[in-house]
Amino acid sequence: MQTYEAGQYDVIVVGAGHAGSEAALASARLGAQTLLITMNLEMVAFMPCNPSIGGPAKGVVVREIDALGGEMGRNIDRTYIQMRLLNTGKGPAVQALRAQADKQHYSNTMKQVLEETDNLDLKQGLVERLLVEEDQCRGIITNSGAIYRAKSVVLTAGTSSRGKIIIGDLAYSSGPNNTLPSVKLSEHLMELGIELTRFKTGTPPRVHYESVNFDKTEEQPGDSKANHFSYLSEDEDYLQDQISCWLTHTNSKTHEIIRNNLHKAPMFSGIVEGVGARYCPSIEDKIVRFSDKPRHQVFIEPEGRNTREMYVQGLSTSLPEDVQLEMLHSVEGLEEAKLMRAGYAIEYDVVVPHQLTLSLEVRDLPGLFTAGQMNGTSGYEEAAGQGIIAGINACHKAFDKEPFIITRSEGYIGVMIDDLVTKGTTEPYRLLTSRAEYRLLLRHDNADFRLTEKAYQIGLVDEDRYQQFKTKEAAVKEELERLASIRIKPSTEGLAEYFEKVDSTPLKDGILASDLLKRPEIKYFDLIKALPILTADVSRQVGEQVEIQIKYAGYINKANHKVDRVKAMEEKLIPENLDYDAVDSLATEARERLKLIRPSNIGQASRISGVNPADIAILSVYIQQGKIAKIEPIK
């Protein structure tokens, strides 16, 4: 193939899915001349699976992306057709926002944002090789022979990486939604010594709206109360004309059809080789693993405002098309359903993430970063969260700046990246609230308090956005101080009537308003509305923060004390090329795991499976004594 010089950039991002879009925008907004190259410009930020954003843990990631100056939160706020706050009956640590997206509108709007961003070129092309010079990644080479040079490259090829679609006994090379797969790039990565593995994900059938009997299903409407993913969105812009989702269930007949056809299921017949997602299993996997369950939820969800295509959430499958149709027709409400698209499984290549640093740079190929499903995660939100971090760090690499790292106590994004790099994953990784040991600190309501200052310091949040945040921060502080200064007496006007209304125990003595708000039945906005002495003009977002900070102050303080203890370990850095074979008394398993992952600090080392407290103590003393024998860098 004849090559030619096509352009010079600071940063090149390969792939314009959710990870690639955030990576390119972060890089360009930080001032790097950025190229975003993708195989199909019609598939920018596309949703080949569930057309939704958010949910437990995932929704917090979207808020974190927004707090960092990213785009996903703003984009879904422009294009949602339904918004719901989940787990409202539970505490703030597990509450989560979820939006049903207009799939095509979301993609088109993100593409427009990319096209209008300064310092960013959006191109269509198929990348087949990396340009490697002096053991560093210095650009890309396309199938047309075009060479684009850069100081750093971000790969976000996702499920297109040697993708293979499987339906029954039919299997063919393809990216998601029957798009072109990326084959040669995966082969080139293996030539470079990068370890890959195979994962599998899937998607359910789509049916025509007019063929669904909604009378047999349960309506799931959106919330009438305003809520948003982006801190910049205004309550007055909240969409009231929302489109409902619908709930039905599988039944014994559905399960019998699936059991009778398990021999045709690729995941059981041996056709599927990749490892599937445990937390988002196919319906045939559910029937086998949860054989005691008489039924499973099935959500019928619209794919957009201007399409009749409905997504059948809960019936992800790779069974043959005729079996899929029979299965659909056994479900209440879907007896006459017309199949528009068959469900399928897709296998794809994954970069084994222990090869990465916490900045998402490939350790043994400086200048190369990877993000998204290519790193073994599942979900648009996880991909976008990695994308913005990879984009920031690719820019920082190009400009010789320090890596930008979010710790486990600062964000779910930090939890995810640390889990991938430190613990690895043997299946598509999905963020869960249970993965975060500081989940009370990592709430959906306070992502800006955790991350906006950090983003402002590196230049990703502009002055106007920062001042808006500082105004909110000051308002919360002022209101907390005000409530802590006002004493409520048993005779306070409006108190007796309010207590009777909420069934609260009458006061015997005076109490500070902030202490009164700690009662579980007392709500902030109800209280300041009921008592003239507390009347204040406070925004929903400020009031939300005030109530949570007061009610959960004890738990939050305990969590912060734990963070402080761990932070001391995180600050004990480990030399990059420490020779672990020279550290006496390390257990054999610990030595091998440390050599494989090469942690950047003692805190990270302590989270590696197979590394025990005794090993950490030995390693700490060794480094503290200045014994930092180094190995030669890998050539």
N, C-alpha and C positions, 0 to 999 in steps of 0.2 A: 504494500500500500504506500502510495506517495503521500508524504506529509507536507504541510506548509504552516508557517506562523500565522495565527489568526487573531491573536490579541494578548494583552498583558493586563493582569488584575492584581489586586491585593489578596482577594479571597474569591475562590470559586466554590459554589454549592451545586452538587449534583443531585437532581431529584427535587421536584416542586410539590411534594405532598405536604402534610402538616408540619413535619420536622424541617423540611427544606425551606418552606415559606418563612417560618420563624427565624431560621438560621440566616437566610439572605437578608431579611429585613433588619435584624439586629446588627449584622455586619455593616450594611449600608448606612444605617442610622448612626452608627459610631464613626462614620467618615471613611470607611474602606471602600475602594472601588471594587464592586462586587459583580460577579457573573452568576446568575441562576440559570442552569441549563437542565432541561427536562425533555423526555421523549415525546410528550404530547402536551401542547399548550392548552388543550381542552380539558385536561385532567388536573389542573392546578388545585391543590387543597381539596381534592375529590373525596367523597365518602362512599367507597365501594361496599362498605358494610352498613351498620346501623346509622341512619341519618340523625344522630343526636350528639350533643356535647354535654359533658358533666356527669353527675352522679357521685356517690360516695368516694372520697379521696380524689377522684378525677376532677370533680368540680372545683376543688380547692386548687388543683394544679392550674386550671384555667385562670382563676383569680391571681395566682402567683405570676403567671405569664403576663397578665395585665399590669400587675404592680411593678414588674420589671420593665415595662414599656413595650411589651409584645402586642400581637394583633388578634389572637384567637378570641379573647373576650369581647373586644369591640366588634369583631366580625360576626360572632353569633348574635350579639345584641342588635345588629342590623338586619339579620336574616332569619330569626327564629319564627316559628309558627305556633309554638307552645312553650311555656315556661312553668316549671313546678319546683318548689322547695321540698325536698324529701326529708323524712325522719323528723318532722316538726314536733312530734311527741317525745323526742329524745333530747339529750343535751347538745350544746353547740359543737362539741368535738366531732359529732357524727352527722350533723345536719349538712345537707348538700344540695346545690342547685343543679337542675337538669333542664336542658332545652331541646326540644325537637326542632331540627333545622329544615329549612327549605334547601334541599341538597344542591340543586343547580344554582340557586341564588347565592348560597354560601361560597361555592367555587368561583362563580363569576365575580363576586365582590372582592374576594381575596386577590384574584388575578388583576383586577383594576387597581387595587392598592399597590401591588408589586410594580405594575406598569408606571405608576405615577410617583414612585419613590426615587429621590435623588440618589446618585451614586450606584444605581442598580440597573443592570442590563438583564433582560429576560429573553432567553433564546431556546429554540427547539433543536434538539440534537441527541444523538445516542453516543454516550461515552463508553469506550471499549477498554481503554488503558489509562493508567496513571503515568505521569511524567516523573521519573525518579532520577535525581542527580545527586551525587555525593551522599548517598544513603538518606536523602530527604525527599519528601513529596514536593514537587515544584510545578504541578499543573496536571492537565488532562489531555488525552488524545481521542478524538471522536472517530466514528466509523467512516467519515468522509476524509479523514486525514488531517483535520484541523487541530493544531496544537494551540491550546490556551495556557499561558504560563501564569503562575500565581505564587504568592509567598506561603499560602496555606489552602488546603482543599477540605471541604466537608462532604462526606458521602451520606446520602439519605435515600438509598435506592429502594428501601422497603420490601414489599412482597414481590416486586418485579425481579429481584435477584434470583436468576435461574428459576423463575416461577413456573409452577406446573399445576394446571387446573384439573381436578378429578371429579367426575360425576359417574357413579357406578363403575363400570369397567372401562369407561372412556377417560383417557388421560392425554393431555396435550400441553406443549410448552406455551405459557401465557402469563402475562401480568394480571393484576386484578381487573375484573370486568372485561375480560377478553382484550386487554391491551398488549402492546409489544413487550416481551420480557427482556431483561438485561442479562445476557448469557456470558459474553466474553469478559465483562468486567469482573464477574465472580471468578472466572478462570484465571484472570490476571492477578487477582488478590491472592489466590492460592500459590501462584508462581512466586509471589513476593514473600511467601512464608507466613501469611496471615491465616490463622486457623478459623475455619468455617464449620458450622453444623447446619442441620436442616430442622426447621420448625414447620408447623402446619396450623392454619387457621381456616375459618369457613364462614359461609353466609347462608341465610335461609332463602326460601322461595319468595318471589314477589307476586302479588295477585291484584286483579283489577277491582277498584273500589265498588263499581256497580254490581259486582258478583258476590259481595259480602252481605250477609243478613245481619245487620247490626242490632236487630231486635233481640237476637239471642246472645248478645255480648253486653258487657258492662262498660259504660262510658267512663273515660278517664280525662276530665277536662283540665285545662291549665288553671293557674292561680289568678284570681282577680286582683290580689294585692301585688303591688309593684316590687320587682326584684330584677337584678341585672348581674351579668358576669363582670362587666367593666365598671371600675370606679368612676369612669368619666360619663357614664350614661345617666340620663336624667329620669326621675320618676314620671314626669309628665309625658315622656315619650313611650311609656310602657304600653305594649300592644294589648288591647282588649278584645279585638277580633281574632281570637285564637282558634286553632283547629284541634279537635279532640283526638285522643288515641282510644283504643278499645281493648278490653280484656276478655279473653275466653280461656279454655283449658283443654288439654289433651284428655283422653279417657281410655277406658279399657280396650275399646276397639282400636284406637290409635296405636296403643302399645302392642296389641296382638299383630297388627300389620307390620310394625317395625321388627318384632321378634321373628316373624315368619320370613323376613327378608334380610336378616343379619348376614347371611352368607353372601349377599350382594353388596354389603356395605364395605367400601374400600378400606376403612380403618380396621376392619376385622378380617378382611380377605387377604391382607398383606400388600395391597397396592400402595397404600399410604405408608411412607417411611418416616416422615417428619413427626416430631413430637407436638401434640396438640395442647391447647390451653385447658388446664384443669378447672379454671374458674369461669370458663365460657364454653362448656362442652356442647357437642352436637347432640341432637335429640336421641340418636341411636346410642350414644355414650351414656346419656342420662338414664335411658331405659335399662341398660345393663348394670350401671353402677348404683342406681337407686331403684332397684326392682320392687321395693316395698311401697313405693309412692304410687297412689292410685291415679294421680294426675299431675300435670306440670303447667305452669302459667304460659299463656301465649298472648302477646301484645300485638295488635294490628295497628301499625303506625303509618301515617301519611309520609310520603317522600318529598312533598312540596305542595305549594299552593296551586301550582299550574300543571299538575300531573295527577292522573288517577291511579298511579302505581302505589301499592301499599306494601309495607315491609312487615313480614310475619316474624316478629321477634320471639325467640324461644324455640323455633323449629330449624335451627341451623343444621344442615344435612348435606351429605354427599351420596345419598342413595340414588339409584337410577330414577330418571325423570318420571316414569310411569308409577313407580312406587311413591314418589313425592306427591303426585296428584291424588293417589288413593289415600295417602296419609292425611293430606289437607282436607279431603272430603269427609273424613271421619270426625273432624273437629266441629263443635257447635258454632254456627255462624258461617262456616266455610264449606258447607255441604255442596254448594254450587259454584265454588270459587274457580275463577279462570286464571290459570297460571300464565304470568307474563314473563317471568324469568325463573329458571330452575336454580335451586341452591347448589352450592359447590364447595369443595375443599380446595385449598391452594397451599402447595408446599413452596418453600423459599429458603434462601441461604441467610444465615445469621453469623455475624462476627462474634466469636466467643468473647464475652466482654472482659474477661480477666486480662486481656491484652491492652486495655485502655487505662489511662490515668483518670483522676477525678475531674479533669478538664475535658474529658472525652477525646483526647488525643491518643492515637495509636502509639504505644510506648516505643516500639522498635522501628517505627517509620515516622520520625518527626515531620510535622507539617500536615499530617493527615488526621482528620477528625471524622468520627462516625456518629450518627444519631438516628433515633427512631426505631422502627421495627427491625432495622438492620442490626441493632444491638440486642435484640431478643425480647423487646417489649410488645405488648398488644395495646391497641387503642390509640385514637387520634390525640388524646390529651397527653399521654405519656410521650408520644412522639414529639409533639410541639414543645413540651417542657424540656426535653433533651435538645431539641433544635435551637432554642434561644440560647442555651448555655454553650452549645458547640459553636454557634455563630459569634457570640461574644468572644470566646476563646480563640477562634480562628483569626478574628480581627486583632486581638491582643498579641497573638503569635506574630502576625504580620508586622505589627508596630513595636515588637520587642517589649511588650508590657507583661506584667505578672498575670498568671491565670486567675480567672474569676470562679470562685468555688462557693456553692451554697451548701452549708452543713446540714446534718440531720435535724438539728434543733431550729433551723431557720426556714425549712420548707419541705413539702412533700417531694419537690424536685430533688432536693438534696438526699432525701431518704432513698428515692428511686435510683439515682446514680451511684450512691454508695453501695446499695444492695447489689447492683449489677456488677460493679467493679470488684467489690470486696468479697461478696458471697457467691456471685455468679448466678446463673439460672439454667435449669435443665428443661424448661418449658417456657412458652410465651409468658412473660412477666406482666402481671397486672397489679396496679397499685390498689392497696386495701388500707383502710384506717388502722387495721391491726398491725400493719408493718411499721407504723410510726410510734415509737416509744414516748414521744412528746406530743401526741395528737391533740391534747387540750391546748397546747400553744399554737398548733398549726391549723387554725380554724379558717373557715371560708370567709369570715367577717373581717379578719385582721391581716390579710396578706400584705396590704399596703404598709401597715405598721412594721411588718417584718422585713420587707424587701425594697420599698420605694427609695429609702435613703441610700441603700447600696447601689441601686440602679442610677440614681442621680449622681453619685460620686464618680461613676465611670462614664457618665454622659449619655446614658440611654433614655433617661427621663429628662425632658426639657424643663426650663425654668417655670413656665406656666403650670405645668402638671405638678411640679414639686411644690410650688406655692399653694396650690389647691390642697395638696396633702397636708402641708404644714398648718393651714387654716383649720382643717378638720382635726388634726392632732391637738392644736391649741384649744379648740372648742371642747373636745373630750376632757382634757385636763381641767379646764375652767369649770365644767359641769360637775366633775368628780369633786373638786374642791368646794363648789357651792353646796352640794348635797351633804358634804361632811361638815358644813358650818351651820346648817339649819337644824334646830331642835324641834321635833314634833311632840306636842303635848297631847294628853288624852282629850283635852278640850279644843284642839285645833279644828277650825272650821272645815267641815266636809269629811272629817276622818271617820266618825261613827257610821255615817251612811255608807262610806266606801268599804269599811270593814265588814259591815253586814252583807254587802253585795258579794264580796269575795270570800266570805266565811272565814275571816281572820280573827284571831284572839285579841280582844281589846287591850289597850295599853294600861298599865298601872302607874308608870312613871314616864317622864320624857325620854325620847330616844332620837338619835341623829337620823336624818332622812336616809343617809347612806346605809345605816344599820337596819332601818326598817325595810329597805329594798332587798335585803338578804333573805327575807321570808319568801319561800317558793311561790306562794300564791299572789304575791305583789308584783305587778308588772310596771315598768318604768313609765311608759306613756299613760297608762291608766292612773297612776299615782299623781303625776304632775297635772293631769287634767282634773282630778277629783279634789285636790287640795289647793285653794287659791294661793297659799303661802309658797307653793312650789312652782307656780305657773312659769313656763319658759318657752321660748321659741327655739326648738331644737330639731335638727333634721333627723330623718329616720336612721341614717347611718351613724350619726353621733350618739343617738339614744341607744341604739343597738350595742355599741361599744361600751357605753357607760353601764348598762345593765349587766352585761357579761362580766366586765371587769370587777364589778362589785359583788355579784352573786358567787362567782367562782374564784375570788381573790385567794382564798386559802390553798386551793388546789393549784392555781397558777403559780403561787409563790413556791410551793413544794417542787413543782416541775422545773422552775427556774434554778433552784438550788442544785437539782440533778444536772442541769445543763452546765452550770458553773464547774461542777466536779469533772465532767467529761471534757470540758473545754481545756482544762489544764493538760489533759492527755493529748488533745488535738494539737496543742502548741509545741509538743515535743517532736520535732521533725526527725525523720530518718533519712540519712544521706541516700541519694538516688541510686548509687551503685554499691551499696554496702554489701560486703562479702559475707553472707550468712554462714558459709562453711567455716568461717574463722571465728564464729561466736560459739564458744565452748558451752556444753551442757544443754543446748537447745534439743528438745525432743525431735526425733527424725521426721515425724509428720509435720510438726510446726516448721521445721527448716525447709521442707519441700514446698509447703504452702506459701511461706514468706518469699521464697525464691520465685515462685510462679506469679504471685500477685504484686510483689514489690510495693508494699504500702508506703504512703508518703509521710505518715506520722504514727505515733504509738497508739492513738485512739483508733485509727483505721486498722492497725495490726491486731488490736484486741478483738475486733469483730470478725476476724477470719476464722472460718470453721477449722477446727483442728489445732488452733493456737490457744493454749491454756494460760491462766494467770501466771503460772510459774515461768512460762516462756517469755511473757511480757516483762516480768521483773528482771529476768536475765538480760533481755535485750535493752531495757532501759538503763541498767547499770553499765552495760558494755558501751553504749553511746555516751552516757554521762561521763565516763572515764576517758573519753576521747579516743577510744579504740574504734576507729572508723575505717578499717581496711577496706579498700575498694577493689572491685573487679573491673576488668577492662570493658569498655562499652561494646555492645554487640555490633559487629560490622554488617 
